Amino acid sequence: MTDYFRNDVLEKRPYIKLEWCLEALRKPLRREVQPEDGRIRHWVWVSEIDRYLRVVTLADGVTLHNAFPDRRFKP
């Protein structure tokens, strides 16, 4: 995980569980590569928060960079 993920994302959004992020990497509902920087977006449904969670990794597809509930995601 990046320093940004560790120090900012998890601090600002303490309700986000690391296990949800890892589940998004293992079994994403959708996966998209951002053409501008190669980062990869993964989405997963999280019933505990009743929302889709978007998890962004670096281009390697493993290093966690960002995570947040995505209100606009449509499966």
C-alpha positions as CSV (number, residue, x, y, z in Angstrom):
1,M,0.0,0.0,0.0
2,T,1.1,3.5,-0.7
3,D,1.9,6.1,2.0
4,Y,-1.1,8.0,0.8
5,F,-3.4,5.0,1.4
6,R,-1.9,4.2,4.8
7,N,-1.7,7.8,6.1
8,D,-4.7,9.5,4.4
9,V,-7.3,7.1,3.2
10,L,-7.4,4.9,6.2
11,E,-7.2,7.9,8.5
12,K,-10.0,9.9,6.8
13,R,-12.2,6.9,6.2
14,P,-11.8,4.7,9.3
15,Y,-14.9,2.7,8.4
16,I,-13.1,1.2,5.3
17,K,-11.8,-2.2,6.1
18,L,-8.7,-3.6,4.5
19,E,-10.5,-6.9,4.0
20,W,-13.0,-5.1,1.7
21,C,-10.1,-3.7,-0.4
22,L,-8.5,-7.1,-0.7
23,E,-11.8,-8.6,-1.8
24,A,-12.1,-6.0,-4.5
25,L,-8.7,-7.1,-5.8
26,R,-9.6,-10.8,-5.7
27,K,-13.1,-10.7,-7.1
28,P,-13.9,-7.3,-8.6
29,L,-17.4,-6.7,-10.1
30,R,-15.6,-4.6,-12.7
31,R,-12.1,-3.6,-13.3
32,E,-10.9,-0.6,-15.5
33,V,-7.5,0.8,-16.3
34,Q,-7.2,4.6,-16.2
35,P,-5.6,5.5,-19.5
36,E,-3.9,8.7,-18.2
37,D,-1.8,7.0,-15.5
38,G,-2.3,3.2,-15.8
39,R,-3.8,2.9,-12.3
40,I,-6.5,0.3,-12.0
41,R,-10.0,0.8,-10.5
42,H,-11.7,-2.2,-8.9
43,W,-15.3,-2.2,-7.6
44,V,-16.9,-4.5,-5.0
45,W,-20.3,-4.5,-3.3
46,V,-20.0,-4.1,0.5
47,S,-23.2,-5.0,2.2
48,E,-22.0,-3.6,5.6
49,I,-22.1,0.0,4.2
50,D,-24.8,-0.8,1.5
51,R,-22.6,0.7,-1.2
52,Y,-20.1,-0.1,-4.0
53,L,-16.5,0.4,-2.9
54,R,-14.0,1.7,-5.5
55,V,-10.5,0.6,-4.8
56,V,-7.7,2.1,-6.9
57,T,-4.3,0.4,-7.2
58,L,-1.1,1.4,-8.9
59,A,-0.5,0.0,-12.4
60,D,0.9,-3.2,-10.8
61,G,-2.7,-4.1,-9.8
62,V,-1.6,-4.9,-6.2
63,T,-0.4,-1.8,-4.5
64,L,-3.4,-0.1,-2.8
65,H,-3.6,3.7,-3.5
66,N,-7.2,4.8,-2.8
67,A,-10.6,3.5,-1.7
68,F,-14.0,5.1,-1.2
69,P,-17.7,4.4,-1.6
70,D,-18.7,5.2,-5.2
71,R,-22.2,6.6,-5.4
72,R,-22.1,6.8,-9.2
73,F,-21.1,3.3,-10.0
74,K,-23.6,1.2,-12.0
75,P,-22.8,-2.5,-12.4
